[in-house]
Amino acid sequence: MTQHTDKHITIIGAGLAGALLATLLAQRGWEVDVHEMRGDPRLLGYERGRSINLALAERGRNALRQAGADDAVMAQAVMMRGRMVHFRDGRTDLQRYGRDDSEVIWSVHRGELNQVLLDIAEAAGARLHFNQRLVGADFDTRTARFADDASGGAVTEMAFRTLVGADGAGSALRKAMSASTDLGERSKFLNHAYKELEIPPASDGGFLIEPNALHIWPRGRYMCIALPNDESTFTVTLFLPNEADLENDVPGFDTVQTGADARALFDRQFPDASRLIPHLERDFDTNPTGVLGTLYLEHWHLDERAVLLGDAAHAMVPFHGQGMNCAFEDCVALARHLERSPDRAEAFSAFQRERLPNARAIQHMALENYLEMRDRVDDDDYLLQRALELRLAERHPERFVPRYAMVSFRHIPYSVALLRGNMQRELLVELTRGHESLDTLDWDAVDAAVNERLSPLPADAS
């Protein structure tokens, strides 16, 4: 077995978080080995199975800047100014995410992003080992076993000082850790799933619909969305309950089982989108159906011998677009704590204390955002509250920062954004009660309520 230096670390998973963490640690002088169960995507191309598009926000960009990866990633990103809501009657409305183009999110392709991050990790000095699937770990002897599925499953045993699990919601390292200690693991699955489809480019190579927006077709208890790609396509995601509610005309994956079923659904409920997806039947029949769930752990590490981050520690539903951004923030925090403390167990404990409450907060907000996206974005009360929210952000920028802005455009801890957002939501509901327009509000009373109820955000919170 290979012996390593005292400043060695072994990362399981060469996906987005694993590649980024490898770079951040290698830049700090760590000896880093990364083991990935799949083949090298730079040689094999992107393997479908996970969501293709991701929403990159400021938290993620901050991490990429620290790794020197921001420029390369942003060269392939497409700006999304807001939600383009497609109403049942064919109308559309762009609901901006922020004040202007300085407050936007970016659509990035998972496969392209992963390839960029792998190149940068390798250039920083990390050693990448592909086709190496973790099949077990003995934490007493500090040995890990890896199977090479590309060569018949041959198993190799390797020594480790510390294992870091960046291997996603189905983490093999988490499974190995659970055999040694109780991590307090529980999962909660939504009674919904998703299927990905594609809008191709226009005949002239451009986008068929507005490129700088996240398109959403809300239909109450179900919806579809579309995110732009840099090759002028859109990835369309259909979200349906697992089981239909026929009495209330709500379809489900138990009734929409084939491409022909899906086409009929789109023709009936999303006709403007249906016209844009020529290969809908093929995409529906061949693409996997994705599950939606939240993973909660009480413990993220096993003393100094193993630690989990990203989806391996706190997988969440994708409806706030923060899964990747949260994982990238994990990487920055873990690298910082390892740099501050020579005691790895102490560093991992500090990392968990900092990040677990924030992970719980964004998991909660992601679930809430699903209800907002599918049920509320075309609701009159919601639209009035949203209009007041934007007006208050202009009138009281030091006190009233919309929750979405705190999450997507600032570095405010998720836990603070959740608490503050709840206070602000209560205020919006109270101030708009009985009103159909902002024109009838008593602005002196509104300003007084904001000043009384909301303290200024500290300057260093952003």
Sequence and secondary structure as in RCSB ss.txt:
>XXXX:A:sequence
MTQHTDKHITIIGAGLAGALLATLLAQRGWEVDVHEMRGDPRLLGYERGRSINLALAERGRNALRQAGADDAVMA
QAVMMRGRMVHFRDGRTDLQRYGRDDSEVIWSVHRGELNQVLLDIAEAAGARLHFNQRLVGADFDTRTARFADDA
SGGAVTEMAFRTLVGADGAGSALRKAMSASTDLGERSKFLNHAYKELEIPPASDGGFLIEPNALHIWPRGRYMCI
ALPNDESTFTVTLFLPNEADLENDVPGFDTVQTGADARALFDRQFPDASRLIPHLERDFDTNPTGVLGTLYLEHW
HLDERAVLLGDAAHAMVPFHGQGMNCAFEDCVALARHLERSPDRAEAFSAFQRERLPNARAIQHMALENYLEMRD
RVDDDDYLLQRALELRLAERHPERFVPRYAMVSFRHIPYSVALLRGNMQRELLVELTRGHESLDTLDWDAVDAAV
NERLSPLPADAS
>XXXX:A:secstr
     TTEEEEE  SHHHHHHHHHHHHTT EEEEE SS  HHHH   SSS SEEEE HHHHHHHHHHT HHHHHT
T EEE EEEEE TTS EEEEESSSSTTS EEEEEHHHHHHHHHHHHHHHT EEE S EEEEEETTTTEEEEEEGG
GTTEEEEEE S EEE S TT HHHHHHHTTS    EEEEEEEEEEEEEE   TTSS SS SSSEEEEE SS EEE
EEE TTS EEEEEEEESS BGGGTB  TTT  SHHHHHHHHHHH HHHHTT TTHHHHHHHS EEEEEEEE S  
EETTTEEE THHHH   STTS HHHHHHHHHHHHHHHHHH S HHHHHHHHHHHHHHHHHHHHHHHHHHHHIIII
ITT HHHHHHHHHHHHHHHH TTT   HHHHHHTS   HHHHHHHHHHHHHHHHHHHTT SSGGGS HHHHHHHH
HHH     GGG 
